[in-house]
């Protein structure tokens, strides 16, 4: 996936909210859905896209998958962008 395609993914408000929520730590689709007031199907769809871009990773625990930011670089870029915008 190209850099432009990755930033296009981040241009969607729902995906960006999901990604920022995943910075807090591992969360299930249901937890993300409830916290962000989004449908579970929308959250699942967007998580698939974010996983394919290697922005989040999922870890299965029993019957649920818990999603979190894939690595520290993704968290750092998002944090830096948020700081830049708030300046």
HTML snippet that shows the backbone in 3Dmol.js (N, CA, C, O; Angstrom):
<script src="https://3Dmol.org/build/3Dmol-min.js"></script>
<div id="view" style="width:600px;height:400px;position:relative"></div>
<script>
const pdb = `
ATOM      1  N   UNK A   1       0.854  -1.179   0.000  1.00  0.00           N
ATOM      2  CA  UNK A   1       0.000   0.000   0.000  1.00  0.00           C
ATOM      3  C   UNK A   1       0.895   1.235   0.000  1.00  0.00           C
ATOM      4  O   UNK A   1       1.864   1.312   0.755  1.00  0.00           O
ATOM      5  N   UNK A   2       0.564   2.188  -0.844  1.00  0.00           N
ATOM      6  CA  UNK A   2       1.373   3.400  -0.956  1.00  0.00           C
ATOM      7  C   UNK A   2       1.067   4.368   0.192  1.00  0.00           C
ATOM      8  O   UNK A   2       0.075   4.227   0.907  1.00  0.00           O
ATOM      9  N   UNK A   3       1.946   5.341   0.337  1.00  0.00           N
ATOM     10  CA  UNK A   3       1.751   6.359   1.366  1.00  0.00           C
ATOM     11  C   UNK A   3       0.465   7.142   1.109  1.00  0.00           C
ATOM     12  O   UNK A   3      -0.280   7.442   2.042  1.00  0.00           O
ATOM     13  N   UNK A   4       0.209   7.468  -0.147  1.00  0.00           N
ATOM     14  CA  UNK A   4      -1.014   8.201  -0.494  1.00  0.00           C
ATOM     15  C   UNK A   4      -2.258   7.396  -0.132  1.00  0.00           C
ATOM     16  O   UNK A   4      -3.227   7.954   0.383  1.00  0.00           O
ATOM     17  N   UNK A   5      -2.241   6.095  -0.394  1.00  0.00           N
ATOM     18  CA  UNK A   5      -3.386   5.242  -0.053  1.00  0.00           C
ATOM     19  C   UNK A   5      -3.581   5.161   1.459  1.00  0.00           C
ATOM     20  O   UNK A   5      -4.711   5.129   1.948  1.00  0.00           O
ATOM     21  N   UNK A   6      -2.479   5.128   2.187  1.00  0.00           N
ATOM     22  CA  UNK A   6      -2.567   5.088   3.649  1.00  0.00           C
ATOM     23  C   UNK A   6      -3.196   6.371   4.181  1.00  0.00           C
ATOM     24  O   UNK A   6      -4.071   6.322   5.045  1.00  0.00           O
ATOM     25  N   UNK A   7      -2.757   7.511   3.672  1.00  0.00           N
ATOM     26  CA  UNK A   7      -3.337   8.775   4.123  1.00  0.00           C
ATOM     27  C   UNK A   7      -4.786   8.922   3.675  1.00  0.00           C
ATOM     28  O   UNK A   7      -5.580   9.566   4.360  1.00  0.00           O
ATOM     29  N   UNK A   8      -5.140   8.335   2.533  1.00  0.00           N
ATOM     30  CA  UNK A   8      -6.541   8.343   2.101  1.00  0.00           C
ATOM     31  C   UNK A   8      -7.395   7.589   3.117  1.00  0.00           C
ATOM     32  O   UNK A   8      -8.500   8.021   3.445  1.00  0.00           O
ATOM     33  N   UNK A   9      -6.885   6.461   3.615  1.00  0.00           N
ATOM     34  CA  UNK A   9      -7.611   5.715   4.653  1.00  0.00           C
ATOM     35  C   UNK A   9      -7.831   6.577   5.889  1.00  0.00           C
ATOM     36  O   UNK A   9      -8.897   6.535   6.503  1.00  0.00           O
ATOM     37  N   UNK A  10      -6.823   7.354   6.248  1.00  0.00           N
ATOM     38  CA  UNK A  10      -6.913   8.192   7.444  1.00  0.00           C
ATOM     39  C   UNK A  10      -7.799   9.412   7.231  1.00  0.00           C
ATOM     40  O   UNK A  10      -8.155  10.094   8.192  1.00  0.00           O
ATOM     41  N   UNK A  11      -8.157   9.692   5.984  1.00  0.00           N
ATOM     42  CA  UNK A  11      -9.025  10.822   5.685  1.00  0.00           C
ATOM     43  C   UNK A  11     -10.484  10.590   6.045  1.00  0.00           C
ATOM     44  O   UNK A  11     -11.283  11.526   6.043  1.00  0.00           O
ATOM     45  N   UNK A  12     -10.833   9.347   6.354  1.00  0.00           N
ATOM     46  CA  UNK A  12     -12.201   9.019   6.757  1.00  0.00           C
ATOM     47  C   UNK A  12     -12.332   9.225   8.268  1.00  0.00           C
ATOM     48  O   UNK A  12     -11.559   8.656   9.040  1.00  0.00           O
ATOM     49  N   UNK A  13     -13.303  10.031   8.691  1.00  0.00           N
ATOM     50  CA  UNK A  13     -13.448  10.376  10.111  1.00  0.00           C
ATOM     51  C   UNK A  13     -13.660   9.146  10.992  1.00  0.00           C
ATOM     52  O   UNK A  13     -13.094   9.068  12.083  1.00  0.00           O
ATOM     53  N   UNK A  14     -14.455   8.196  10.543  1.00  0.00           N
ATOM     54  CA  UNK A  14     -14.708   6.995  11.352  1.00  0.00           C
ATOM     55  C   UNK A  14     -13.439   6.176  11.537  1.00  0.00           C
ATOM     56  O   UNK A  14     -13.150   5.713  12.641  1.00  0.00           O
ATOM     57  N   UNK A  15     -12.681   5.999  10.460  1.00  0.00           N
ATOM     58  CA  UNK A  15     -11.439   5.220  10.570  1.00  0.00           C
ATOM     59  C   UNK A  15     -10.440   5.920  11.473  1.00  0.00           C
ATOM     60  O   UNK A  15      -9.750   5.274  12.260  1.00  0.00           O
ATOM     61  N   UNK A  16     -10.360   7.238  11.362  1.00  0.00           N
ATOM     62  CA  UNK A  16      -9.433   7.983  12.209  1.00  0.00           C
ATOM     63  C   UNK A  16      -9.831   7.863  13.679  1.00  0.00           C
ATOM     64  O   UNK A  16      -8.966   7.686  14.536  1.00  0.00           O
ATOM     65  N   UNK A  17     -11.116   7.957  13.980  1.00  0.00           N
ATOM     66  CA  UNK A  17     -11.588   7.789  15.361  1.00  0.00           C
ATOM     67  C   UNK A  17     -11.250   6.400  15.886  1.00  0.00           C
ATOM     68  O   UNK A  17     -10.818   6.250  17.029  1.00  0.00           O
ATOM     69  N   UNK A  18     -11.449   5.387  15.048  1.00  0.00           N
ATOM     70  CA  UNK A  18     -11.148   4.010  15.449  1.00  0.00           C
ATOM     71  C   UNK A  18      -9.656   3.868  15.732  1.00  0.00           C
ATOM     72  O   UNK A  18      -9.263   3.268  16.732  1.00  0.00           O
ATOM     73  N   UNK A  19      -8.838   4.415  14.860  1.00  0.00           N
ATOM     74  CA  UNK A  19      -7.394   4.328  15.035  1.00  0.00           C
ATOM     75  C   UNK A  19      -6.950   5.033  16.315  1.00  0.00           C
ATOM     76  O   UNK A  19      -6.138   4.500  17.072  1.00  0.00           O
ATOM     77  N   UNK A  20      -7.476   6.214  16.552  1.00  0.00           N
ATOM     78  CA  UNK A  20      -7.136   6.939  17.782  1.00  0.00           C
ATOM     79  C   UNK A  20      -7.606   6.178  19.018  1.00  0.00           C
ATOM     80  O   UNK A  20      -6.912   6.160  20.035  1.00  0.00           O
ATOM     81  N   UNK A  21      -8.775   5.553  18.940  1.00  0.00           N
ATOM     82  CA  UNK A  21      -9.272   4.763  20.069  1.00  0.00           C
ATOM     83  C   UNK A  21      -8.350   3.578  20.336  1.00  0.00           C
ATOM     84  O   UNK A  21      -8.098   3.234  21.491  1.00  0.00           O
ATOM     85  N   UNK A  22      -7.852   2.961  19.286  1.00  0.00           N
ATOM     86  CA  UNK A  22      -6.968   1.798  19.435  1.00  0.00           C
ATOM     87  C   UNK A  22      -5.623   2.165  20.057  1.00  0.00           C
ATOM     88  O   UNK A  22      -4.892   1.282  20.508  1.00  0.00           O
ATOM     89  N   UNK A  23      -5.289   3.446  20.088  1.00  0.00           N
ATOM     90  CA  UNK A  23      -4.054   3.876  20.745  1.00  0.00           C
ATOM     91  C   UNK A  23      -4.135   3.667  22.251  1.00  0.00           C
ATOM     92  O   UNK A  23      -3.103   3.591  22.918  1.00  0.00           O
ATOM     93  N   UNK A  24      -5.334   3.574  22.793  1.00  0.00           N
ATOM     94  CA  UNK A  24      -5.521   3.393  24.239  1.00  0.00           C
ATOM     95  C   UNK A  24      -5.144   1.998  24.705  1.00  0.00           C
ATOM     96  O   UNK A  24      -4.870   1.785  25.886  1.00  0.00           O
ATOM     97  N   UNK A  25      -5.128   1.053  23.783  1.00  0.00           N
ATOM     98  CA  UNK A  25      -4.819  -0.330  24.126  1.00  0.00           C
ATOM     99  C   UNK A  25      -5.776  -1.273  23.434  1.00  0.00           C
ATOM    100  O   UNK A  25      -6.686  -0.833  22.732  1.00  0.00           O
ATOM    101  N   UNK A  26      -5.581  -2.564  23.624  1.00  0.00           N
ATOM    102  CA  UNK A  26      -6.410  -3.561  22.941  1.00  0.00           C
ATOM    103  C   UNK A  26      -7.899  -3.394  23.252  1.00  0.00           C
ATOM    104  O   UNK A  26      -8.297  -3.246  24.407  1.00  0.00           O
ATOM    105  N   UNK A  27      -8.709  -3.420  22.190  1.00  0.00           N
ATOM    106  CA  UNK A  27     -10.159  -3.260  22.330  1.00  0.00           C
ATOM    107  C   UNK A  27     -10.870  -4.161  21.338  1.00  0.00           C
ATOM    108  O   UNK A  27     -10.390  -4.386  20.227  1.00  0.00           O
ATOM    109  N   UNK A  28     -12.015  -4.671  21.749  1.00  0.00           N
ATOM    110  CA  UNK A  28     -12.828  -5.508  20.863  1.00  0.00           C
ATOM    111  C   UNK A  28     -13.691  -4.622  19.964  1.00  0.00           C
ATOM    112  O   UNK A  28     -13.836  -3.424  20.209  1.00  0.00           O
ATOM    113  N   UNK A  29     -14.254  -5.224  18.930  1.00  0.00           N
ATOM    114  CA  UNK A  29     -15.152  -4.499  18.030  1.00  0.00           C
ATOM    115  C   UNK A  29     -16.313  -3.900  18.820  1.00  0.00           C
ATOM    116  O   UNK A  29     -16.693  -2.751  18.594  1.00  0.00           O
ATOM    117  N   UNK A  30     -16.873  -4.672  19.740  1.00  0.00           N
ATOM    118  CA  UNK A  30     -17.991  -4.190  20.550  1.00  0.00           C
ATOM    119  C   UNK A  30     -17.623  -2.989  21.401  1.00  0.00           C
ATOM    120  O   UNK A  30     -18.396  -2.037  21.507  1.00  0.00           O
ATOM    121  N   UNK A  31     -16.439  -3.029  22.009  1.00  0.00           N
ATOM    122  CA  UNK A  31     -15.986  -1.903  22.833  1.00  0.00           C
ATOM    123  C   UNK A  31     -15.792  -0.650  21.982  1.00  0.00           C
ATOM    124  O   UNK A  31     -16.192   0.447  22.373  1.00  0.00           O
ATOM    125  N   UNK A  32     -15.181  -0.826  20.829  1.00  0.00           N
ATOM    126  CA  UNK A  32     -14.959   0.314  19.933  1.00  0.00           C
ATOM    127  C   UNK A  32     -16.298   0.869  19.453  1.00  0.00           C
ATOM    128  O   UNK A  32     -16.508   2.082  19.442  1.00  0.00           O
ATOM    129  N   UNK A  33     -17.184  -0.015  19.063  1.00  0.00           N
ATOM    130  CA  UNK A  33     -18.508   0.368  18.576  1.00  0.00           C
ATOM    131  C   UNK A  33     -19.272   1.167  19.626  1.00  0.00           C
ATOM    132  O   UNK A  33     -19.828   2.223  19.324  1.00  0.00           O
ATOM    133  N   UNK A  34     -19.299   0.667  20.851  1.00  0.00           N
ATOM    134  CA  UNK A  34     -20.015   1.349  21.933  1.00  0.00           C
ATOM    135  C   UNK A  34     -19.394   2.706  22.256  1.00  0.00           C
ATOM    136  O   UNK A  34     -20.106   3.696  22.420  1.00  0.00           O
ATOM    137  N   UNK A  35     -18.076   2.748  22.347  1.00  0.00           N
ATOM    138  CA  UNK A  35     -17.391   3.980  22.739  1.00  0.00           C
ATOM    139  C   UNK A  35     -17.539   5.079  21.690  1.00  0.00           C
ATOM    140  O   UNK A  35     -17.641   6.257  22.031  1.00  0.00           O
ATOM    141  N   UNK A  36     -17.549   4.694  20.421  1.00  0.00           N
ATOM    142  CA  UNK A  36     -17.587   5.688  19.349  1.00  0.00           C
ATOM    143  C   UNK A  36     -18.966   5.869  18.737  1.00  0.00           C
ATOM    144  O   UNK A  36     -19.144   6.664  17.814  1.00  0.00           O
ATOM    145  N   UNK A  37     -19.940   5.129  19.253  1.00  0.00           N
ATOM    146  CA  UNK A  37     -21.314   5.184  18.750  1.00  0.00           C
ATOM    147  C   UNK A  37     -21.375   4.916  17.239  1.00  0.00           C
ATOM    148  O   UNK A  37     -22.009   5.647  16.478  1.00  0.00           O
ATOM    149  N   UNK A  38     -20.688   3.836  16.839  1.00  0.00           N
ATOM    150  CA  UNK A  38     -20.690   3.382  15.448  1.00  0.00           C
ATOM    151  C   UNK A  38     -21.224   1.959  15.416  1.00  0.00           C
ATOM    152  O   UNK A  38     -21.101   1.231  16.400  1.00  0.00           O
ATOM    153  N   UNK A  39     -21.810   1.557  14.304  1.00  0.00           N
ATOM    154  CA  UNK A  39     -22.316   0.185  14.208  1.00  0.00           C
ATOM    155  C   UNK A  39     -21.149  -0.798  14.200  1.00  0.00           C
ATOM    156  O   UNK A  39     -20.052  -0.479  13.741  1.00  0.00           O
ATOM    157  N   UNK A  40     -21.408  -2.006  14.719  1.00  0.00           N
ATOM    158  CA  UNK A  40     -20.361  -3.020  14.746  1.00  0.00           C
ATOM    159  C   UNK A  40     -19.920  -3.398  13.341  1.00  0.00           C
ATOM    160  O   UNK A  40     -18.743  -3.675  13.113  1.00  0.00           O
ATOM    161  N   UNK A  41     -20.857  -3.413  12.397  1.00  0.00           N
ATOM    162  CA  UNK A  41     -20.477  -3.768  11.023  1.00  0.00           C
ATOM    163  C   UNK A  41     -19.557  -2.708  10.414  1.00  0.00           C
ATOM    164  O   UNK A  41     -18.622  -3.046   9.688  1.00  0.00           O
ATOM    165  N   UNK A  42     -19.812  -1.437  10.702  1.00  0.00           N
ATOM    166  CA  UNK A  42     -18.946  -0.369  10.203  1.00  0.00           C
ATOM    167  C   UNK A  42     -17.563  -0.458  10.839  1.00  0.00           C
ATOM    168  O   UNK A  42     -16.549  -0.305  10.158  1.00  0.00           O
ATOM    169  N   UNK A  43     -17.526  -0.706  12.140  1.00  0.00           N
ATOM    170  CA  UNK A  43     -16.249  -0.837  12.842  1.00  0.00           C
ATOM    171  C   UNK A  43     -15.465  -2.021  12.282  1.00  0.00           C
ATOM    172  O   UNK A  43     -14.270  -1.897  12.014  1.00  0.00           O
ATOM    173  N   UNK A  44     -16.118  -3.158  12.103  1.00  0.00           N
ATOM    174  CA  UNK A  44     -15.449  -4.346  11.558  1.00  0.00           C
ATOM    175  C   UNK A  44     -14.892  -4.080  10.165  1.00  0.00           C
ATOM    176  O   UNK A  44     -13.755  -4.443   9.861  1.00  0.00           O
ATOM    177  N   UNK A  45     -15.697  -3.447   9.329  1.00  0.00           N
ATOM    178  CA  UNK A  45     -15.254  -3.128   7.965  1.00  0.00           C
ATOM    179  C   UNK A  45     -14.017  -2.230   7.997  1.00  0.00           C
ATOM    180  O   UNK A  45     -13.035  -2.488   7.301  1.00  0.00           O
ATOM    181  N   UNK A  46     -14.075  -1.178   8.807  1.00  0.00           N
ATOM    182  CA  UNK A  46     -12.953  -0.246   8.875  1.00  0.00           C
ATOM    183  C   UNK A  46     -11.717  -0.882   9.495  1.00  0.00           C
ATOM    184  O   UNK A  46     -10.598  -0.570   9.089  1.00  0.00           O
ATOM    185  N   UNK A  47     -11.895  -1.765  10.466  1.00  0.00           N
ATOM    186  CA  UNK A  47     -10.745  -2.464  11.043  1.00  0.00           C
ATOM    187  C   UNK A  47     -10.074  -3.366  10.012  1.00  0.00           C
ATOM    188  O   UNK A  47      -8.850  -3.492  10.005  1.00  0.00           O
ATOM    189  N   UNK A  48     -10.858  -3.990   9.148  1.00  0.00           N
ATOM    190  CA  UNK A  48     -10.264  -4.804   8.072  1.00  0.00           C
ATOM    191  C   UNK A  48      -9.380  -3.940   7.175  1.00  0.00           C
ATOM    192  O   UNK A  48      -8.278  -4.346   6.805  1.00  0.00           O
ATOM    193  N   UNK A  49      -9.865  -2.752   6.828  1.00  0.00           N
ATOM    194  CA  UNK A  49      -9.080  -1.846   5.989  1.00  0.00           C
ATOM    195  C   UNK A  49      -7.814  -1.386   6.710  1.00  0.00           C
ATOM    196  O   UNK A  49      -6.739  -1.331   6.112  1.00  0.00           O
ATOM    197  N   UNK A  50      -7.946  -1.060   7.987  1.00  0.00           N
ATOM    198  CA  UNK A  50      -6.791  -0.606   8.763  1.00  0.00           C
ATOM    199  C   UNK A  50      -5.774  -1.729   8.961  1.00  0.00           C
ATOM    200  O   UNK A  50      -4.568  -1.484   8.979  1.00  0.00           O
ATOM    201  N   UNK A  51      -6.266  -2.962   9.110  1.00  0.00           N
ATOM    202  CA  UNK A  51      -5.349  -4.111   9.215  1.00  0.00           C
ATOM    203  C   UNK A  51      -4.608  -4.327   7.909  1.00  0.00           C
ATOM    204  O   UNK A  51      -3.409  -4.608   7.914  1.00  0.00           O
ATOM    205  N   UNK A  52      -5.306  -4.200   6.794  1.00  0.00           N
ATOM    206  CA  UNK A  52      -4.651  -4.420   5.498  1.00  0.00           C
ATOM    207  C   UNK A  52      -3.565  -3.375   5.242  1.00  0.00           C
ATOM    208  O   UNK A  52      -2.616  -3.637   4.503  1.00  0.00           O
ATOM    209  N   UNK A  53      -3.698  -2.201   5.845  1.00  0.00           N
ATOM    210  CA  UNK A  53      -2.689  -1.148   5.732  1.00  0.00           C
ATOM    211  C   UNK A  53      -1.623  -1.277   6.821  1.00  0.00           C
ATOM    212  O   UNK A  53      -0.702  -0.463   6.892  1.00  0.00           O
ATOM    213  N   UNK A  54      -1.750  -2.292   7.662  1.00  0.00           N
ATOM    214  CA  UNK A  54      -0.826  -2.555   8.773  1.00  0.00           C
ATOM    215  C   UNK A  54      -0.779  -1.400   9.782  1.00  0.00           C
ATOM    216  O   UNK A  54       0.267  -1.109  10.363  1.00  0.00           O
ATOM    217  N   UNK A  55      -1.933  -0.751   9.977  1.00  0.00           N
ATOM    218  CA  UNK A  55      -2.035   0.312  10.973  1.00  0.00           C
ATOM    219  C   UNK A  55      -2.510  -0.230  12.308  1.00  0.00           C
ATOM    220  O   UNK A  55      -2.157   0.310  13.357  1.00  0.00           O
ATOM    221  N   UNK A  56      -3.305  -1.288  12.285  1.00  0.00           N
ATOM    222  CA  UNK A  56      -3.726  -1.970  13.512  1.00  0.00           C
ATOM    223  C   UNK A  56      -3.456  -3.463  13.352  1.00  0.00           C
ATOM    224  O   UNK A  56      -3.317  -3.979  12.243  1.00  0.00           O
ATOM    225  N   UNK A  57      -3.389  -4.129  14.485  1.00  0.00           N
ATOM    226  CA  UNK A  57      -3.258  -5.590  14.485  1.00  0.00           C
ATOM    227  C   UNK A  57      -4.314  -6.149  15.412  1.00  0.00           C
ATOM    228  O   UNK A  57      -4.755  -5.483  16.349  1.00  0.00           O
ATOM    229  N   UNK A  58      -4.709  -7.363  15.145  1.00  0.00           N
ATOM    230  CA  UNK A  58      -5.717  -8.023  15.961  1.00  0.00           C
ATOM    231  C   UNK A  58      -5.151  -9.275  16.597  1.00  0.00           C
ATOM    232  O   UNK A  58      -4.373 -10.004  15.982  1.00  0.00           O
ATOM    233  N   UNK A  59      -5.549  -9.515  17.832  1.00  0.00           N
ATOM    234  CA  UNK A  59      -5.132 -10.723  18.550  1.00  0.00           C
ATOM    235  C   UNK A  59      -6.372 -11.424  19.079  1.00  0.00           C
ATOM    236  O   UNK A  59      -7.151 -10.851  19.840  1.00  0.00           O
ATOM    237  N   UNK A  60      -6.540 -12.662  18.667  1.00  0.00           N
ATOM    238  CA  UNK A  60      -7.706 -13.439  19.090  1.00  0.00           C
ATOM    239  C   UNK A  60      -7.512 -13.913  20.528  1.00  0.00           C
ATOM    240  O   UNK A  60      -6.467 -14.453  20.893  1.00  0.00           O
ATOM    241  N   UNK A  61      -8.551 -13.695  21.330  1.00  0.00           N
ATOM    242  CA  UNK A  61      -8.606 -14.202  22.700  1.00  0.00           C
ATOM    243  C   UNK A  61      -9.973 -14.843  22.856  1.00  0.00           C
ATOM    244  O   UNK A  61     -10.993 -14.160  22.946  1.00  0.00           O
ATOM    245  N   UNK A  62      -9.974 -16.156  22.887  1.00  0.00           N
ATOM    246  CA  UNK A  62     -11.219 -16.940  22.917  1.00  0.00           C
ATOM    247  C   UNK A  62     -12.026 -16.627  21.662  1.00  0.00           C
ATOM    248  O   UNK A  62     -11.553 -16.864  20.550  1.00  0.00           O
ATOM    249  N   UNK A  63     -13.238 -16.098  21.824  1.00  0.00           N
ATOM    250  CA  UNK A  63     -14.103 -15.839  20.669  1.00  0.00           C
ATOM    251  C   UNK A  63     -14.004 -14.414  20.148  1.00  0.00           C
ATOM    252  O   UNK A  63     -14.652 -14.075  19.158  1.00  0.00           O
ATOM    253  N   UNK A  64     -13.211 -13.580  20.792  1.00  0.00           N
ATOM    254  CA  UNK A  64     -13.119 -12.179  20.382  1.00  0.00           C
ATOM    255  C   UNK A  64     -11.730 -11.858  19.851  1.00  0.00           C
ATOM    256  O   UNK A  64     -10.745 -12.515  20.187  1.00  0.00           O
ATOM    257  N   UNK A  65     -11.679 -10.839  19.019  1.00  0.00           N
ATOM    258  CA  UNK A  65     -10.412 -10.308  18.539  1.00  0.00           C
ATOM    259  C   UNK A  65     -10.255  -8.918  19.141  1.00  0.00           C
ATOM    260  O   UNK A  65     -11.175  -8.101  19.095  1.00  0.00           O
ATOM    261  N   UNK A  66      -9.090  -8.662  19.701  1.00  0.00           N
ATOM    262  CA  UNK A  66      -8.790  -7.366  20.293  1.00  0.00           C
ATOM    263  C   UNK A  66      -7.793  -6.643  19.393  1.00  0.00           C
ATOM    264  O   UNK A  66      -6.760  -7.192  19.010  1.00  0.00           O
ATOM    265  N   UNK A  67      -8.126  -5.408  19.070  1.00  0.00           N
ATOM    266  CA  UNK A  67      -7.341  -4.621  18.124  1.00  0.00           C
ATOM    267  C   UNK A  67      -6.570  -3.535  18.851  1.00  0.00           C
ATOM    268  O   UNK A  67      -7.040  -2.943  19.823  1.00  0.00           O
ATOM    269  N   UNK A  68      -5.362  -3.294  18.340  1.00  0.00           N
ATOM    270  CA  UNK A  68      -4.536  -2.218  18.867  1.00  0.00           C
ATOM    271  C   UNK A  68      -3.641  -1.699  17.747  1.00  0.00           C
ATOM    272  O   UNK A  68      -3.557  -2.305  16.679  1.00  0.00           O
ATOM    273  N   UNK A  69      -2.978  -0.583  17.994  1.00  0.00           N
ATOM    274  CA  UNK A  69      -2.064  -0.012  17.014  1.00  0.00           C
ATOM    275  C   UNK A  69      -0.971  -1.035  16.714  1.00  0.00           C
ATOM    276  O   UNK A  69      -0.474  -1.711  17.615  1.00  0.00           O
ATOM    277  N   UNK A  70      -0.606  -1.138  15.440  1.00  0.00           N
ATOM    278  CA  UNK A  70       0.338  -2.177  15.017  1.00  0.00           C
ATOM    279  C   UNK A  70       1.741  -1.972  15.570  1.00  0.00           C
ATOM    280  O   UNK A  70       2.385  -2.941  15.969  1.00  0.00           O
ATOM    281  N   UNK A  71       2.229  -0.741  15.603  1.00  0.00           N
ATOM    282  CA  UNK A  71       3.555  -0.510  16.177  1.00  0.00           C
ATOM    283  C   UNK A  71       3.691   0.926  16.664  1.00  0.00           C
ATOM    284  O   UNK A  71       2.820   1.763  16.429  1.00  0.00           O
ATOM    285  N   UNK A  72       4.789   1.193  17.339  1.00  0.00           N
ATOM    286  CA  UNK A  72       5.017   2.494  17.963  1.00  0.00           C
ATOM    287  C   UNK A  72       5.092   3.613  16.922  1.00  0.00           C
ATOM    288  O   UNK A  72       4.744   4.754  17.226  1.00  0.00           O
ATOM    289  N   UNK A  73       5.537   3.311  15.712  1.00  0.00           N
ATOM    290  CA  UNK A  73       5.650   4.349  14.683  1.00  0.00           C
ATOM    291  C   UNK A  73       4.289   4.940  14.333  1.00  0.00           C
ATOM    292  O   UNK A  73       4.166   6.151  14.150  1.00  0.00           O
ATOM    293  N   UNK A  74       3.282   4.100  14.240  1.00  0.00           N
ATOM    294  CA  UNK A  74       1.929   4.575  13.925  1.00  0.00           C
ATOM    295  C   UNK A  74       1.437   5.494  15.043  1.00  0.00           C
ATOM    296  O   UNK A  74       0.896   6.567  14.773  1.00  0.00           O
ATOM    297  N   UNK A  75       1.622   5.079  16.286  1.00  0.00           N
ATOM    298  CA  UNK A  75       1.213   5.904  17.433  1.00  0.00           C
ATOM    299  C   UNK A  75       1.934   7.241  17.424  1.00  0.00           C
ATOM    300  O   UNK A  75       1.330   8.283  17.673  1.00  0.00           O
ATOM    301  N   UNK A  76       3.222   7.207  17.137  1.00  0.00           N
ATOM    302  CA  UNK A  76       4.018   8.431  17.161  1.00  0.00           C
ATOM    303  C   UNK A  76       3.572   9.412  16.082  1.00  0.00           C
ATOM    304  O   UNK A  76       3.471  10.611  16.340  1.00  0.00           O
ATOM    305  N   UNK A  77       3.306   8.917  14.885  1.00  0.00           N
ATOM    306  CA  UNK A  77       2.846   9.789  13.795  1.00  0.00           C
ATOM    307  C   UNK A  77       1.516  10.442  14.171  1.00  0.00           C
ATOM    308  O   UNK A  77       1.339  11.645  13.981  1.00  0.00           O
ATOM    309  N   UNK A  78       0.582   9.651  14.702  1.00  0.00           N
ATOM    310  CA  UNK A  78      -0.720  10.201  15.088  1.00  0.00           C
ATOM    311  C   UNK A  78      -0.580  11.219  16.217  1.00  0.00           C
ATOM    312  O   UNK A  78      -1.226  12.267  16.193  1.00  0.00           O
ATOM    313  N   UNK A  79       0.256  10.917  17.199  1.00  0.00           N
ATOM    314  CA  UNK A  79       0.477  11.852  18.310  1.00  0.00           C
ATOM    315  C   UNK A  79       1.099  13.150  17.815  1.00  0.00           C
ATOM    316  O   UNK A  79       0.679  14.237  18.212  1.00  0.00           O
ATOM    317  N   UNK A  80       2.103  13.035  16.945  1.00  0.00           N
ATOM    318  CA  UNK A  80       2.755  14.226  16.408  1.00  0.00           C
ATOM    319  C   UNK A  80       1.786  15.082  15.598  1.00  0.00           C
ATOM    320  O   UNK A  80       1.809  16.308  15.700  1.00  0.00           O
ATOM    321  N   UNK A  81       0.936  14.446  14.796  1.00  0.00           N
ATOM    322  CA  UNK A  81      -0.046  15.193  14.008  1.00  0.00           C
ATOM    323  C   UNK A  81      -1.039  15.913  14.921  1.00  0.00           C
ATOM    324  O   UNK A  81      -1.375  17.073  14.681  1.00  0.00           O
ATOM    325  N   UNK A  82      -1.506  15.232  15.958  1.00  0.00           N
ATOM    326  CA  UNK A  82      -2.456  15.846  16.894  1.00  0.00           C
ATOM    327  C   UNK A  82      -1.820  17.049  17.589  1.00  0.00           C
ATOM    328  O   UNK A  82      -2.468  18.083  17.751  1.00  0.00           O
ATOM    329  N   UNK A  83      -0.558  16.922  18.000  1.00  0.00           N
ATOM    330  CA  UNK A  83       0.147  18.039  18.643  1.00  0.00           C
ATOM    331  C   UNK A  83       0.310  19.200  17.669  1.00  0.00           C
ATOM    332  O   UNK A  83       0.109  20.357  18.037  1.00  0.00           O
ATOM    333  N   UNK A  84       0.670  18.894  16.445  1.00  0.00           N
ATOM    334  CA  UNK A  84       0.871  19.929  15.427  1.00  0.00           C
ATOM    335  C   UNK A  84      -0.416  20.723  15.193  1.00  0.00           C
ATOM    336  O   UNK A  84      -0.384  21.949  15.093  1.00  0.00           O
ATOM    337  N   UNK A  85      -1.527  20.030  15.106  1.00  0.00           N
ATOM    338  CA  UNK A  85      -2.812  20.684  14.846  1.00  0.00           C
ATOM    339  C   UNK A  85      -3.243  21.552  16.022  1.00  0.00           C
ATOM    340  O   UNK A  85      -3.862  22.599  15.831  1.00  0.00           O
ATOM    341  N   UNK A  86      -2.916  21.117  17.241  1.00  0.00           N
ATOM    342  CA  UNK A  86      -3.354  21.863  18.427  1.00  0.00           C
ATOM    343  C   UNK A  86      -2.460  23.061  18.735  1.00  0.00           C
ATOM    344  O   UNK A  86      -2.795  23.857  19.612  1.00  0.00           O
ATOM    345  N   UNK A  87      -1.347  23.210  18.048  1.00  0.00           N
ATOM    346  CA  UNK A  87      -0.437  24.342  18.307  1.00  0.00           C
ATOM    347  C   UNK A  87      -0.992  25.636  17.762  1.00  0.00           C
ATOM    348  O   UNK A  87      -0.358  26.683  17.893  1.00  0.00           O
TER     349      UNK A  87
END
`;
const viewer = $3Dmol.createViewer("view");
viewer.addModel(pdb, "pdb");
viewer.setStyle({}, {cartoon: {color: "spectrum"}});
viewer.zoomTo();
viewer.render();
</script>
